[in-house]
Amino acid sequence: MGKAVDFVVVFDEGVRKRHYHETEKGKVMYFAVQLEVKVGGQWKAVVRYDCSHRVSHIDKYDKKGNRTKIPLDLSFETALTFGDWDINENWLKYKEEFVKGVQHE
């Protein structure tokens, strides 16, 4: 059985990052780092880095829940580190784009 790390970081009123990853023998087996914004009393995903389907990728969402998937040619360890850094650095920009309804390519 591996080790799981699970925590939430609050950036601002109604803006948070959820971080989850599992390691086995020091190797990342699964991860998800997600920026969420509270809209109408519900938490909505804005940007998520994860490795579902065994491939690291980014999912970007609009307010309607439409998803744009961007594959990453990165190891799980690198994608986890990058995703955590990207959300920490750019959460305000992502939040503003989400609220304004900016579409992602």
Secondary structure, DSSP 8 states (H G I E B T S, - for coil): --EEEEEEEEEETTEEEEEEEEEETTEEEEEEEEEEEEETTEEEEEEEEE-GGGS-EEEEE-TT--EEEEE--S-HHHHHHHHHHHHHHHHHHHHHHHHHT----
